[in-house]
Amino acid sequence: MPLHVTATAIPDLLVLEPQVFGDARGFFFESFNQQEFSRATGLNLNFVQDNHSRSAKGVLRGLHYQVQQPQGKLVRVVRGAVFDVAVDIRKNSNTFGQWVGMELSEDNHKQMWIPPGFAHGFVVLSDSADFLYKTTQYYAPQHERCIAWNDPAIGITWPSGLQPTLSAKDQVGKSLAESEC
């Protein structure tokens, strides 16, 4: 089934929109098909882990990345809505320190491909949200780092009126300038 892929302002970050078939009974779509993903993106990746998180409204997770075993992530929302953000932390990139953000929701079915070398985070817009993502590397807590969600040097425009709920590790995120990239 055709998969529509759009490059973002950072060309390596891709938005994927599956073809959704719906009627009065509900809907159906292929959330992942390796052949179609490779054909549409030009990427031949091996996903090794699937993750599922549920968060309440206002929970902000991120900006997370791994300094070793960097993870590429294919992210989507199956219940609720989030504002999803990826920040380029590849020091030799022309877009280093730049970010892309977009709403992912159960209604728009959009997915984002976030390559290795990006910090990632999201904030929940709905009462709660179920967030799913496939990764190209295994989670390695000893290599995980966090950039402050509100680092002024990055300047992410989060949804207005945001009073985020943060984990202890996200409360002590470093600035991009202080971070290992």
Summary of the structure (lengths in Angstrom):
residues: 181
radius of gyration: 15.9
end to end distance: 37.4
largest distance: 52.3
contacts: 528
relative contact order: 0.24
helix: 10%
strand: 44%
